[in-house]
Amino acid sequence: MVLRDLTEEYNRQEGLKAYTAHIIRAQEEERLHIARELHDETIQNLSLLCRHLNNACNPEAKLSPPAAEELQETKKIAEKTVRELRDFTKALRPPSLDDLGMVASIRRLLVDFLDRTGIKGRFQIVGEEKRLPKDIETGMFRIAQEALWNVEHHARATEVTIMLHFDENETKLSV
């Protein structure tokens, strides 16, 4: 019979888990920071640019038709950029994740996915909904986000269902 002390291996695994959790928290904090900066600075400046372009496109400005057409096209590009940046910041770190929690954020993620892809879908909750620790909610949201991305790009699906199953000791996410 061979006896081995597994304490060192256990401690190494626990240290690795703690390090991984620290890295994920740091990534989420950086995502939040980038999303806020984009929203507070870049998107606001682009929105102001759109307003100025709208004023410049005013018929009273008496621009030549080519110049008016060019300004209209520039305005459309700026508005499209604002929409894309808003979508990007929501994907980086949706404010609802911190404010309303995982369930509301995943529901919104699915609605946006369905609108964008035209795929049919449903969201189902089994059991009594509850808030989970922040890192667990973030992890489950990211899993749902990645799963929907995979459905969109690889599955050729015609329908998608997201189910959150809450029971006393565990929460399961199925996509």
JOJO-V572919 format. One record per pair of residues at least 6 apart in sequence whose C-alpha atoms are under 7 Angstrom apart, sorted by the first residue. I is the first residue (numbers start at 0). J is the second residue. If there is no record, write none. Layout:
((I	J) (I	J))
//
This chain:
((30	91) (30	92) (31	91) (31	92) (34	88) (34	91) (34	92) (42	81) (42	84) (45	77) (45	81) (46	81) (49	74) (49	77) (49	78) (52	70) (52	74) (56	67) (56	70) (56	71) (95	103) (95	104) (96	104) (100	130) (101	136) (101	140) (105	140) (105	143) (106	122) (113	119) (113	120) (118	157) (118	158) (119	157) (119	158) (119	159) (120	158) (120	159) (120	160) (121	159) (121	160) (121	161) (122	160) (122	161) (122	162) (123	161) (123	162) (123	163) (124	162) (124	163) (124	164) (125	163) (125	164) (125	165) (126	164) (126	165) (126	166) (127	165) (128	165) (146	174) (150	156) (160	174) (161	173) (161	174) (162	172) (162	173) (162	174) (163	170) (163	171) (163	172) (163	173) (164	170) (164	171) (164	172) (165	171))
//
